[in-house]
């Protein structure tokens, strides 16, 4: 009986012991032979800032590259990736539980979404407070190669964000 219990505990602990977290950068999500992503569109004329902020209530900007190639070797990798959260769904207590992780602030809202291989569709049981969304975050969890579609953009990757915490320079 104790062998069975030991084997069960060992089986439960194995994913934690063997799951090294791989820190990724956004460039790691683009295959080497794919074209580089276009730079984000910047607003230099501050007189247009009010128009850009008002765009949050309007329709999402059209995505230029909704079906870009992904790095298939990342499927199943326990990953850590920094980025900005674009909310898709919220819990009753006001926490964002489904979101798009993007490489720069304002993507999908103020400017056209980045290519699909530069967007991770993420879900989280814990979620993130809405008032913290203007800051960058790290998300950690298993990366999946899975094309998903939302009203804001197409994403080439998916992640169950098991950890979400503020991005800080080390």
C-alpha positions in Angstrom: 0.0 0.0 0.0 2.8 2.5 0.8 4.5 1.8 -2.6 1.2 2.7 -4.3 1.0 5.9 -2.3 4.7 6.8 -3.0 4.2 6.1 -6.7 1.1 8.4 -6.8 2.9 11.2 -5.0 5.9 10.8 -7.3 3.7 11.0 -10.3 2.1 14.2 -9.0 5.4 15.8 -8.2 7.1 14.9 -11.6 5.7 17.8 -13.6 6.9 20.3 -11.0 10.4 18.7 -10.8 10.9 18.5 -14.6 9.2 21.6 -15.7 11.9 24.2 -16.2 10.5 27.5 -17.1 11.9 28.9 -20.4 12.1 32.7 -20.5 11.0 33.9 -23.9 11.2 37.2 -25.8 8.8 38.1 -28.5 11.3 37.5 -31.2 11.4 33.8 -30.0 7.8 33.5 -31.2 8.7 34.2 -34.8 10.2 31.4 -36.9 13.7 32.2 -38.2 12.6 32.2 -41.9 9.5 34.4 -41.3 9.5 38.2 -42.0 10.0 40.4 -38.9 6.9 42.0 -37.4 6.1 45.6 -38.5 7.0 48.2 -35.8 4.1 49.5 -33.7 2.4 52.6 -35.1 3.3 55.5 -32.8 1.3 58.6 -32.1 3.7 61.6 -32.3 1.1 64.3 -32.6 -0.1 64.7 -29.1 -3.2 66.6 -30.3 -4.4 63.2 -31.6 -4.0 61.5 -28.2 -7.6 62.1 -27.2 -8.7 60.4 -30.5 -6.6 57.4 -29.7 -7.9 57.1 -26.2 -11.5 57.4 -27.5 -10.7 54.5 -29.8 -11.0 52.2 -26.7 -14.7 52.6 -26.9 -14.9 52.2 -30.7 -14.3 49.2 -32.9 -11.0 47.4 -32.8 -8.4 48.3 -35.4 -8.0 45.8 -38.2 -5.1 43.2 -37.8 -2.7 43.3 -40.7 -1.2 39.8 -40.3 -3.8 37.4 -38.8 -2.2 34.1 -39.9 1.6 34.4 -39.4 3.7 31.3 -38.9 4.5 30.1 -35.4 7.4 28.2 -33.8 6.1 24.7 -33.5 8.9 23.7 -31.1 7.3 25.9 -28.4 4.3 23.7 -28.1 4.2 22.3 -24.6 7.1 24.4 -23.3 6.7 25.8 -19.8 7.3 29.4 -20.7 7.6 32.9 -19.2 6.9 35.9 -21.4 6.6 39.6 -20.7 3.9 41.8 -22.2 0.8 43.9 -21.9 -2.6 42.6 -21.1 -5.6 43.4 -23.4 -8.8 42.2 -21.5 -11.3 39.8 -23.1 -13.3 38.6 -20.1 -13.6 39.5 -16.5 -14.8 37.7 -13.3 -17.6 39.0 -11.2 -15.1 40.6 -8.7 -13.5 42.7 -11.5 -10.5 40.6 -12.4 -9.4 40.0 -16.0 -9.4 36.2 -16.4 -9.1 36.0 -20.2 -6.9 38.3 -22.2 -4.5 38.8 -25.1 -0.8 39.3 -24.1 0.9 41.6 -26.6 4.4 43.0 -26.9 3.6 46.7 -26.5 1.1 48.9 -24.8 -2.0 49.9 -26.8 -1.9 47.0 -29.2 -5.4 45.9 -30.4 -6.9 49.0 -29.0 -5.0 52.2 -29.9 -3.2 50.8 -32.9 -3.7 47.8 -35.2 -3.0 44.4 -33.5 0.5 42.9 -34.1 0.8 39.8 -36.3 -0.8 36.6 -34.9 2.6 35.2 -33.9 3.1 38.2 -31.6 -0.1 37.6 -29.6 -0.8 35.0 -26.9 -4.4 34.2 -25.9 -4.3 33.6 -22.2 -6.6 32.5 -19.5 -6.1 32.6 -15.7 -8.2 31.4 -12.8 -6.8 34.1 -10.5 -6.8 37.0 -13.0 -5.4 40.5 -12.8 -7.0 43.6 -11.3 -8.3 46.0 -13.9 -6.5 49.0 -12.4 -3.1 47.4 -13.0 -3.5 46.9 -16.8 -1.3 49.8 -17.8 1.8 48.1 -16.5 3.7 45.2 -18.2 3.4 41.7 -16.7 5.2 38.4 -16.8 2.9 35.4 -17.5 4.0 31.8 -16.9 2.5 28.6 -18.0 2.4 25.9 -20.6 2.6 27.4 -24.2 0.4 25.8 -26.8 0.5 26.3 -30.5 -3.2 27.0 -31.1 -4.8 29.6 -33.4 -7.6 31.4 -31.6 -9.9 34.2 -32.7 -11.4 37.0 -30.6 -13.2 40.2 -31.5 -9.9 42.1 -31.2 -7.4 39.9 -33.0 -6.2 36.5 -34.1 -3.6 34.8 -31.9 -1.1 32.1 -32.9 -0.4 31.0 -29.3 -2.4 30.0 -26.2 -1.4 29.8 -22.6 -2.9 28.8 -19.3 -1.3 31.6 -17.2 -0.6 29.8 -13.9 1.4 32.8 -12.7 1.0 36.5 -13.5 3.2 39.2 -11.9 4.4 42.7 -12.6 7.4 43.0 -14.9 10.4 44.6 -13.3 13.8 45.1 -14.7 16.4 42.9 -12.9 
